[in-house]
Amino acid sequence: MLPVRIGQYNNLTLLRISDNKISGALPCELGNMKKLNVLDLSTNHLSGGITKSLAKLKELFELSLENNELTGSIPPEIGTIFTLQKLSLSKNRLVGPIPKQLGNCIDLLSLNLSGNELHDSIPVEIGSIRSLEILDLNGNSLVGEIPEQFGRLQSLETLNLSHNNLSGEIPSTFNDMTGLKTVDVSYNQLEGPIPNITAFRNASIDVVRGNKGLCGGIVGLKPCPLEKGDGKLLVILLPIIAILLLFMVTFGFWYTMIGRTKRNAKDQLVSTNENLFAIWSYDGVIMYENIIEATEEFDSKYCIGSGAYGSVYKARLSTDQIVAVKKFHILPDGDIVGTTEISRQKAFRSEIRALTEIRHRNIVKLYGFCLSPRHSFLVYEYLEGGSLENLLSNHETAAGFGWLERRNVARGVADALCYMHHDCSPPIIHCDVSSKNILLDVEYEAHVSDFGTARFMKPDSSNWTSFAGTFGYAAPELAYTMEVNEKCDVYSFGVVTLELIMGRHPGDFISSSLSSVYHMHLKEILDRRIPYPKDEFMTDLISVLDIAFSC
């Protein structure tokens, strides 16, 4: 049995007592060990409920209580431990629903609740944990449909939903889960076609066994039937298709001969940009004509923003997918406004190169591109929340943008920059980190965008460049040294963080010394459009302010 006095060790950061014969209940005094990073009591004989006092452990990274005899429900308060990266409560006797509050643990990498007696439906909020890599809910009594929000889990690699009572079809949004490697949905009541993704295509029949209604492309699984009347329709259409093919071949030969000169010129362009064209299209959906039609030849009514190099348009494709299209400014003679053709190509190539070589949940996703004499544009995912700049400048939307959401935005931007600077080789310098280039989804998840001025850092280069960036966010020394390095982005991040705290661009405030800031009242700094932060959040907020000035 764990002694009550264990709570006295409040400086302990790791408590791992797994694979022993500890029995009894979890003492509520565990909540006093507020510096704990790891709490692992797995594979013991612990019984009773999970104490709510664990929610006081605000620095906890790992909570492992699997393979015990714990009963009762999962406390919703666990969802307030925002630092959690691993939560394992598997192989117990837990009952009740999965708390939707777990969706607030946005840093979770692994969530394992398997082998319990959990019931009700899977909360859609789980789809908000975009960092999630492992999700195991097998061996419960979960009902209802698989949430379509699972399609947002771009980092998910392992998904196990087997041995439940889930029904309905597997959501089509699974087609967006390109990183998924292993999946198991066996022994449920699912029906309809399986998604056409690698995780299913490379799987055996075992991962879908026990679902009488599933069909599709796994060996041993019945093929999906044709819709009623499709057989007769094929008999009618086949002769027509044959005639059309013959006509198209004849016309194609004629068109080839007539348009040889024009096509040769185009071939030269494709050859010049061979690496760029290699990534065009997103599952064959996004096409040049589709974009032109969706924006009515880039009509101004679809324009949702404009920058130095181009304008951004909102486009609804024929598939009903909404994308953002960044079209570069081109004059009739082929030059971009205020730049030469070489500058245009440089900006375009820079953004293409940056976006195709990185993958991160806090960096905007590139779907495709087009480079032609008539139109040059990039096709991104569309983020409903718009830019951070627009959100903060609107009194109504800013009032609903609380301190927790603002802190999470700062963390998301920091994660993106850390990835670019330290996990990419060579490192990538954004050069224009500003509130207008931070886009938000409906859940206030931050996505860094606009790599038009991105600079790739090579150890053997001097990295001198012409000034690029947004005044007020760029490091002051960049204007006269023209030397680009990671510190430029760090400075800009500090400005954006202050903007999050103050609700407006900090202006001259950023030149204040840290000591003078400490003598100011926080009320003079904080955005007054939202309630003054509570005491338990104040420490976090001061830490964020500290970091901002350190940048």
C-alpha positions as CSV (number, residue, x, y, z in Angstrom):
1,M,0.0,0.0,0.0
2,L,1.2,3.5,-0.9
3,P,1.7,5.4,2.4
4,V,-0.1,8.7,2.9
5,R,3.2,10.4,3.7
6,I,4.3,10.0,0.1
7,G,2.8,13.4,-0.5
8,Q,5.6,14.9,1.6
9,Y,8.2,14.3,-1.2
10,N,7.0,17.4,-3.1
11,N,10.4,17.9,-4.8
12,L,10.3,14.4,-6.5
13,T,10.2,14.6,-10.3
14,L,9.9,10.8,-11.0
15,L,8.0,8.1,-9.2
16,R,8.2,4.7,-11.0
17,I,7.1,1.7,-8.9
18,S,5.8,-0.6,-11.6
19,D,5.6,-4.4,-11.7
20,N,5.3,-4.9,-7.9
21,K,2.5,-6.1,-5.6
22,I,1.3,-2.8,-4.3
23,S,-2.3,-2.9,-3.3
24,G,-4.9,-0.5,-1.8
25,A,-6.1,2.8,-3.1
26,L,-4.3,5.7,-4.7
27,P,-3.8,8.2,-1.9
28,C,-5.1,11.7,-2.6
29,E,-1.8,13.0,-1.2
30,L,-0.2,12.1,-4.5
31,G,-1.6,15.5,-5.7
32,N,0.9,17.3,-3.4
33,M,3.9,16.1,-5.4
34,K,3.5,19.0,-7.8
35,K,6.9,18.7,-9.5
36,L,6.3,15.1,-10.7
37,N,7.1,14.6,-14.4
38,V,6.5,10.8,-14.4
39,L,4.1,8.8,-12.3
40,D,4.3,5.1,-13.2
41,L,2.4,2.6,-10.9
42,S,1.6,0.1,-13.6
43,T,1.3,-3.7,-13.1
44,N,0.3,-3.7,-9.4
45,H,-2.8,-4.6,-7.5
46,L,-4.1,-1.0,-6.9
47,S,-7.9,-0.8,-6.4
48,G,-10.5,1.8,-5.9
49,G,-11.0,5.0,-8.0
50,I,-8.5,7.3,-9.7
51,T,-8.1,10.2,-7.3
52,K,-9.0,13.6,-8.7
53,S,-6.1,15.1,-6.9
54,L,-3.8,13.9,-9.7
55,A,-5.1,16.9,-11.7
56,K,-2.9,19.1,-9.4
57,L,0.2,17.6,-11.1
58,K,0.6,20.4,-13.7
59,E,4.1,19.3,-14.7
60,L,3.2,15.7,-15.4
61,F,4.4,14.2,-18.7
62,E,3.5,10.6,-18.1
63,L,0.7,8.9,-16.1
64,S,0.8,5.1,-16.3
65,L,-1.7,3.2,-14.2
66,E,-2.3,0.3,-16.5
67,N,-2.7,-3.3,-15.5
68,N,-4.2,-2.8,-12.0
69,E,-7.7,-3.3,-10.5
70,L,-8.9,0.3,-10.6
71,T,-12.6,0.9,-10.7
72,G,-15.0,3.8,-11.2
73,S,-14.9,6.4,-14.0
74,I,-12.0,8.4,-15.4
75,P,-12.0,11.8,-13.7
76,P,-12.6,14.6,-16.2
77,E,-10.1,16.7,-14.2
78,I,-7.3,14.6,-15.9
79,G,-8.0,16.8,-18.9
80,T,-6.6,19.8,-17.2
81,I,-3.1,18.3,-17.1
82,F,-2.0,20.1,-20.3
83,T,1.6,18.9,-20.1
84,L,0.6,15.2,-20.5
85,Q,2.3,13.3,-23.3
86,K,1.5,9.7,-22.3
87,L,-1.7,8.5,-20.6
88,S,-2.1,4.8,-20.0
89,L,-5.1,3.5,-18.0
90,S,-5.5,0.2,-19.8
91,K,-6.3,-3.2,-18.3
92,N,-8.3,-2.0,-15.3
93,R,-12.1,-2.1,-14.5
94,L,-12.9,1.5,-15.4
95,V,-16.5,2.2,-16.4
96,G,-18.4,5.2,-17.7
97,P,-17.7,7.4,-20.8
98,I,-14.4,8.7,-22.0
99,P,-14.2,12.2,-20.7
100,K,-14.4,14.8,-23.5
101,Q,-12.0,17.0,-21.5
102,L,-9.1,14.7,-22.6
103,G,-9.3,16.6,-25.8
104,N,-7.7,19.5,-24.0
105,C,-4.4,17.6,-23.6
106,I,-3.1,18.7,-26.9
107,D,0.4,17.5,-26.3
108,L,-0.6,13.9,-25.9
109,L,1.5,11.4,-28.0
110,S,0.0,8.2,-26.6
111,L,-3.5,7.5,-25.2
112,N,-4.3,4.0,-24.1
113,L,-7.6,3.2,-22.5
114,S,-7.9,-0.4,-23.7
115,G,-9.2,-3.4,-21.8
116,N,-11.7,-1.6,-19.6
117,E,-15.5,-1.4,-19.5
118,L,-15.9,2.1,-20.9
119,H,-19.2,2.8,-22.7
120,D,-21.0,5.5,-24.7
121,S,-19.6,7.0,-27.9
122,I,-16.1,8.2,-28.5
123,P,-16.0,11.9,-27.8
124,V,-15.3,14.0,-31.0
125,E,-12.9,16.1,-28.9
126,I,-10.3,13.3,-29.2
127,G,-9.9,14.6,-32.8
128,S,-8.4,17.8,-31.4
129,I,-5.2,16.0,-30.1
130,R,-3.3,16.6,-33.3
131,S,0.0,15.4,-31.8
132,L,-1.4,12.0,-31.0
133,E,0.7,9.1,-32.4
134,I,-0.9,6.1,-30.6
135,L,-4.6,5.7,-29.8
136,D,-5.8,2.4,-28.3
137,L,-9.4,2.0,-27.2
138,N,-9.8,-1.7,-27.9
139,G,-11.6,-4.1,-25.6
140,N,-14.3,-1.7,-24.3
141,S,-18.1,-1.4,-24.9
142,L,-18.0,1.8,-26.9
143,V,-20.9,2.4,-29.2
144,G,-21.9,4.9,-32.0
145,E,-20.0,5.9,-35.0
146,I,-16.2,6.6,-35.3
147,P,-15.9,10.4,-35.2
148,E,-15.1,12.0,-38.5
149,Q,-12.8,14.4,-36.6
150,F,-10.3,11.5,-36.4
151,G,-9.3,12.7,-39.9
152,R,-7.5,15.6,-38.2
153,L,-5.1,13.3,-36.4
154,Q,-2.4,13.8,-39.0
155,S,0.4,12.5,-36.7
156,L,-1.5,9.3,-35.8
157,E,0.5,6.1,-36.6
158,T,-1.3,3.4,-34.6
159,L,-5.1,3.1,-34.1
160,N,-6.9,0.2,-32.4
161,L,-10.7,0.4,-32.0
162,S,-11.2,-3.4,-32.1
163,H,-13.6,-5.4,-29.8
164,N,-16.2,-2.7,-29.2
165,N,-19.7,-2.1,-30.5
166,L,-19.0,0.7,-33.0
167,S,-21.4,1.0,-35.9
168,G,-21.9,2.9,-39.2
169,E,-19.3,3.5,-41.8
170,I,-15.6,4.3,-41.4
171,P,-15.5,8.0,-42.0
172,S,-14.2,9.2,-45.4
173,T,-11.9,11.6,-43.5
174,F,-9.7,8.6,-42.8
175,N,-8.3,9.2,-46.3
176,D,-6.5,12.3,-44.8
177,M,-4.7,10.1,-42.2
178,T,-1.7,9.6,-44.5
179,G,0.7,8.9,-41.6
180,L,-1.3,6.0,-40.3
181,K,0.7,2.7,-40.3
182,T,-1.3,0.2,-38.4
183,V,-5.0,0.0,-37.8
184,D,-7.4,-2.5,-36.2
185,V,-11.2,-2.1,-36.3
186,S,-12.0,-5.8,-36.0
187,Y,-15.1,-7.2,-34.1
188,N,-17.4,-4.2,-34.3
189,Q,-20.6,-3.6,-36.3
190,L,-19.0,-1.5,-39.0
191,E,-20.2,-1.4,-42.6
192,G,-19.5,0.1,-45.9
193,P,-16.2,0.5,-47.8
194,I,-12.8,0.6,-46.1
195,P,-10.7,3.7,-46.7
196,N,-8.2,3.6,-49.5
197,I,-5.1,4.3,-47.4
198,T,-1.9,2.4,-46.9
199,A,-2.7,1.2,-43.4
200,F,-5.7,-0.8,-44.8
201,R,-4.2,-1.8,-48.1
202,N,-1.1,-3.4,-46.4
203,A,-3.2,-5.1,-43.7
204,S,-4.5,-8.6,-43.4
205,I,-8.2,-9.6,-43.1
206,D,-7.6,-9.9,-39.3
207,V,-7.9,-6.1,-38.8
208,V,-11.4,-6.0,-40.2
209,R,-12.7,-9.4,-39.1
210,G,-15.9,-9.6,-37.3
211,N,-17.6,-6.7,-39.2
212,K,-20.3,-8.3,-41.4
213,G,-20.9,-5.1,-43.4
214,L,-17.4,-4.0,-44.4
215,C,-16.2,-4.4,-48.0
216,G,-13.2,-3.3,-50.1
217,G,-9.7,-3.9,-51.1
218,I,-8.3,-6.3,-48.4
219,V,-7.5,-9.8,-49.5
220,G,-10.2,-12.1,-48.2
221,L,-12.7,-9.2,-47.8
222,K,-15.8,-9.2,-50.1
223,P,-15.7,-6.5,-52.8
224,C,-18.1,-3.6,-52.5
225,P,-21.1,-4.2,-54.7
226,L,-22.0,-2.0,-57.6
227,E,-24.9,0.3,-57.0
228,K,-28.2,-0.8,-58.4
229,G,-28.4,-0.4,-62.1
230,D,-24.7,0.1,-62.6
231,G,-24.4,-3.2,-64.6
232,K,-27.0,-2.2,-67.1
233,L,-25.4,1.3,-67.3
234,L,-22.0,-0.2,-68.2
235,V,-23.5,-2.2,-71.1
236,I,-25.0,1.0,-72.5
237,L,-21.9,3.1,-71.9
238,L,-19.1,0.7,-73.1
239,P,-19.9,1.2,-76.9
240,I,-20.2,4.9,-76.4
241,I,-16.9,5.0,-74.5
242,A,-15.1,3.0,-77.3
243,I,-16.3,5.5,-80.0
244,L,-15.2,8.4,-77.8
245,L,-11.8,6.9,-77.3
246,L,-11.3,6.5,-81.0
247,F,-12.4,10.1,-81.6
248,M,-10.0,11.3,-78.9
249,V,-7.1,9.4,-80.3
250,T,-7.7,10.9,-83.7
251,F,-8.2,14.4,-82.3
252,G,-5.1,14.0,-80.1
253,F,-2.9,13.1,-83.1
254,W,-4.2,16.2,-85.0
255,Y,-3.7,18.5,-82.0
256,T,-0.2,17.2,-81.4
257,M,0.8,18.1,-84.9
258,I,-0.8,21.6,-84.8
259,G,0.4,22.5,-81.3
260,R,4.0,21.2,-81.5
261,T,5.6,24.6,-81.3
262,K,3.5,25.7,-78.3
263,R,4.0,22.5,-76.5
264,N,7.7,22.5,-77.0
265,A,7.9,25.8,-75.2
266,K,5.8,24.4,-72.4
267,D,8.0,21.3,-72.2
268,Q,11.0,23.6,-71.8
269,L,9.3,25.2,-68.8
270,V,8.5,21.8,-67.3
271,S,12.0,20.6,-67.8
272,T,13.4,23.7,-66.1
273,N,11.1,23.2,-63.1
274,E,11.2,19.4,-63.1
275,N,11.4,19.0,-59.3
276,L,8.5,21.4,-58.8
277,F,6.1,19.6,-61.1
278,A,6.9,16.3,-59.4
279,I,4.6,17.2,-56.4
280,W,1.6,18.6,-58.3
281,S,-1.8,17.3,-57.4
282,Y,-3.4,16.0,-54.2
283,D,-4.8,12.5,-54.7
284,G,-5.6,13.7,-58.3
285,V,-8.2,16.1,-57.0
286,I,-6.7,19.5,-57.3
287,M,-6.2,20.5,-61.0
288,Y,-5.5,23.7,-62.7
289,E,-8.9,24.0,-64.3
290,N,-10.6,23.2,-61.0
291,I,-8.9,26.1,-59.3
292,I,-9.7,28.5,-62.2
293,E,-13.3,27.5,-62.1
294,A,-13.7,27.6,-58.4
295,T,-12.3,31.2,-58.2
296,E,-13.9,32.4,-61.5
297,E,-10.5,33.3,-62.9
298,F,-9.4,34.7,-59.5
299,D,-12.3,37.1,-59.2
300,S,-11.8,39.7,-56.4
301,K,-14.9,38.5,-54.5
302,Y,-13.0,35.3,-53.5
303,C,-9.9,37.2,-52.3
304,I,-9.4,36.9,-48.5
305,G,-6.0,38.5,-48.1
306,S,-3.1,40.1,-49.9
307,G,0.7,40.4,-49.4
308,A,3.8,41.6,-51.0
309,Y,4.1,38.6,-53.4
310,G,0.6,37.6,-53.9
311,S,-3.1,37.4,-53.0
312,V,-4.9,34.6,-51.2
313,Y,-8.3,33.3,-52.5
314,K,-10.8,31.0,-51.0
315,A,-11.8,28.2,-53.4
316,R,-14.5,25.5,-53.1
317,L,-13.5,22.6,-55.3
318,S,-15.9,20.3,-57.1
319,T,-15.4,17.8,-54.3
320,D,-16.7,20.4,-51.8
321,Q,-13.3,20.6,-50.3
322,I,-12.3,24.2,-49.4
323,V,-8.7,25.3,-50.1
324,A,-6.7,28.5,-49.9
325,V,-5.0,29.5,-53.1
326,K,-2.1,31.9,-53.0
327,K,-1.8,33.5,-56.5
328,F,1.4,35.4,-57.3
329,H,1.1,38.9,-58.7
330,I,2.0,38.9,-62.4
331,L,1.8,41.7,-64.9
332,P,1.0,41.1,-68.6
333,D,4.7,41.0,-69.4
334,G,5.3,38.2,-67.0
335,D,6.9,40.2,-64.2
336,I,5.6,40.4,-60.6
337,V,4.6,43.8,-59.4
338,G,7.7,45.6,-58.2
339,T,10.0,42.7,-58.9
340,T,11.8,40.9,-61.7
341,E,10.9,37.5,-63.1
342,I,14.0,36.1,-61.3
343,S,12.5,37.4,-58.0
344,R,9.2,35.7,-58.7
345,Q,10.8,32.4,-59.4
346,K,13.0,32.7,-56.3
347,A,10.0,33.4,-54.1
348,F,7.9,30.6,-55.6
349,R,10.7,28.1,-55.4
350,S,11.5,29.1,-51.8
351,E,8.0,28.4,-50.6
352,I,7.6,25.2,-52.6
353,R,10.9,23.9,-51.3
354,A,10.2,24.7,-47.7
355,L,6.7,23.3,-47.6
356,T,7.4,20.1,-49.4
357,E,10.3,19.2,-47.1
358,I,8.6,19.7,-43.8
359,R,5.6,18.1,-42.0
360,H,4.3,19.4,-38.7
361,R,0.9,19.8,-37.1
362,N,1.6,23.6,-36.6
363,I,2.7,24.3,-40.1
364,V,0.2,24.9,-42.9
365,K,-0.2,22.0,-45.3
366,L,0.6,22.4,-49.0
367,Y,-1.7,20.4,-51.3
368,G,-0.3,21.4,-54.7
369,F,0.9,24.1,-57.0
370,C,1.0,25.5,-60.5
371,L,3.8,27.3,-62.3
372,S,2.9,28.7,-65.7
373,P,3.3,31.9,-67.7
374,R,-0.4,32.6,-67.2
375,H,-0.9,31.8,-63.5
376,S,1.4,30.8,-60.7
377,F,-0.1,29.7,-57.4
378,L,0.1,27.5,-54.4
379,V,-2.8,25.5,-52.9
380,Y,-3.0,25.2,-49.1
381,E,-5.3,23.7,-46.6
382,Y,-8.0,26.3,-45.7
383,L,-8.1,27.3,-42.0
384,E,-11.5,28.6,-40.9
385,G,-10.2,30.7,-38.0
386,G,-8.3,33.1,-40.3
387,S,-5.2,34.9,-39.2
388,L,-4.2,35.8,-35.6
389,E,-4.0,39.5,-36.7
390,N,-7.6,39.5,-37.8
391,L,-8.8,37.7,-34.7
392,L,-7.1,40.2,-32.3
393,S,-8.2,43.2,-34.3
394,N,-11.9,42.2,-33.9
395,H,-13.3,43.1,-30.5
396,E,-15.9,40.3,-30.6
397,T,-13.6,37.5,-31.6
398,A,-10.8,38.7,-29.3
399,A,-13.2,38.6,-26.3
400,G,-13.8,34.9,-26.9
401,F,-10.0,34.2,-27.3
402,G,-9.1,33.3,-23.7
403,W,-5.8,33.0,-21.9
404,L,-5.6,29.3,-22.3
405,E,-6.1,29.5,-26.0
406,R,-3.5,32.3,-26.3
407,R,-1.0,30.3,-24.4
408,N,-1.6,27.3,-26.7
409,V,-1.2,29.4,-29.8
410,A,2.2,30.6,-28.5
411,R,3.2,27.1,-27.8
412,G,2.1,25.9,-31.3
413,V,4.2,28.6,-33.0
414,A,7.2,27.8,-30.8
415,D,6.8,24.1,-31.7
416,A,6.8,25.0,-35.4
417,L,9.8,27.2,-35.2
418,C,11.7,24.7,-33.0
419,Y,11.0,22.0,-35.7
420,M,12.1,24.3,-38.5
421,H,15.3,25.4,-36.7
422,H,16.4,22.1,-35.2
423,D,14.7,19.2,-36.9
424,C,15.1,20.2,-40.5
425,S,18.4,19.8,-42.4
426,P,19.5,22.4,-43.3
427,P,17.5,24.5,-40.8
428,I,14.7,26.7,-42.2
429,I,14.4,30.3,-41.3
430,H,10.9,31.7,-41.9
431,C,12.0,35.4,-42.0
432,D,8.4,36.7,-41.7
433,V,6.9,35.4,-38.4
434,S,4.0,37.8,-37.7
435,S,0.4,37.7,-36.6
436,K,-0.8,37.9,-40.2
437,N,1.2,34.7,-41.0
438,I,-0.2,32.7,-38.1
439,L,-3.4,31.0,-39.2
440,L,-5.9,29.4,-36.8
441,D,-8.4,26.6,-37.1
442,V,-11.8,26.6,-35.4
443,E,-10.2,25.2,-32.2
444,Y,-7.5,27.9,-32.1
445,E,-4.7,25.5,-33.2
446,A,-1.9,27.7,-34.6
447,H,-0.5,27.0,-38.1
448,V,2.6,29.0,-39.4
449,S,2.1,30.0,-43.0
450,D,3.6,32.0,-45.8
451,F,7.1,30.8,-46.6
452,G,7.6,33.2,-49.5
453,T,10.7,34.7,-47.8
454,A,11.9,31.4,-46.2
455,R,15.6,31.1,-46.0
456,F,17.5,27.8,-45.9
457,M,20.5,28.0,-43.6
458,K,23.6,26.2,-44.7
459,P,26.6,26.0,-42.4
460,D,28.9,27.1,-45.1
461,S,27.0,30.1,-46.3
462,S,27.0,33.7,-45.0
463,N,23.2,34.0,-45.4
464,W,23.2,37.7,-46.4
465,T,20.0,38.8,-48.1
466,S,17.9,41.7,-49.0
467,F,15.5,42.8,-46.3
468,A,12.4,40.5,-46.1
469,G,9.8,40.5,-43.4
470,T,7.2,42.7,-41.7
471,F,8.2,45.9,-40.1
472,G,7.5,45.8,-36.4
473,Y,8.2,42.1,-36.2
474,A,11.6,41.8,-37.9
475,A,14.7,42.2,-35.7
476,P,15.9,45.8,-35.8
477,E,19.5,44.8,-36.7
478,L,18.2,42.9,-39.8
479,A,17.5,46.2,-41.5
480,Y,21.2,47.1,-41.7
481,T,23.1,43.9,-41.3
482,M,21.0,41.9,-43.7
483,E,22.3,38.7,-41.9
484,V,19.6,36.0,-41.5
485,N,19.8,33.4,-38.8
486,E,17.5,31.6,-36.4
487,K,17.6,34.6,-34.0
488,C,15.5,36.6,-36.5
489,D,12.6,34.2,-36.0
490,V,13.1,34.1,-32.3
491,Y,12.8,37.9,-32.0
492,S,9.6,37.9,-34.2
493,F,8.2,35.1,-32.0
494,G,8.7,37.3,-28.9
495,V,6.8,40.2,-30.6
496,V,3.9,37.8,-31.5
497,T,3.8,36.5,-27.9
498,L,3.6,40.0,-26.5
499,E,0.8,40.7,-29.1
500,L,-1.1,37.6,-27.7
501,I,-0.8,38.9,-24.2
502,M,-1.6,42.6,-24.9
503,G,-4.2,42.0,-27.6
504,R,-2.4,44.4,-29.9
505,H,1.0,45.0,-31.5
506,P,3.3,45.9,-28.6
507,G,4.8,48.9,-30.5
508,D,7.4,50.8,-28.4
509,F,6.7,48.5,-25.5
510,I,9.1,45.9,-26.9
511,S,12.0,48.3,-26.3
512,S,11.3,48.4,-22.6
513,S,13.7,46.7,-20.3
514,L,12.6,43.6,-18.4
515,S,13.3,45.3,-15.1
516,S,10.9,48.2,-16.0
517,V,8.2,45.7,-17.0
518,Y,8.4,44.1,-13.5
519,H,7.6,47.5,-12.0
520,M,4.4,47.8,-14.1
521,H,1.1,46.5,-13.1
522,L,0.0,43.5,-15.1
523,K,-3.3,45.1,-15.7
524,E,-1.5,47.8,-17.8
525,I,-0.1,45.0,-20.0
526,L,-2.9,42.4,-20.3
527,D,-5.6,42.5,-22.9
528,R,-8.6,44.0,-21.1
529,R,-11.2,42.5,-23.4
530,I,-11.0,39.2,-21.6
531,P,-11.3,38.5,-17.8
532,Y,-8.2,39.0,-15.6
533,P,-6.5,35.6,-15.3
534,K,-7.1,33.4,-12.3
535,D,-4.4,32.9,-9.7
536,E,-3.6,29.3,-10.9
537,F,-2.9,30.6,-14.4
538,M,-1.0,33.7,-13.4
539,T,2.3,31.9,-12.9
540,D,2.1,30.5,-16.4
541,L,1.3,33.9,-17.9
542,I,4.2,35.5,-16.2
543,S,6.5,32.8,-17.5
544,V,5.2,33.4,-21.0
545,L,5.8,37.2,-20.6
546,D,9.3,36.4,-19.4
547,I,10.0,34.3,-22.5
548,A,8.7,37.0,-24.7
549,F,11.1,39.6,-23.4
550,S,14.0,37.1,-23.5
551,C,13.4,36.7,-27.2
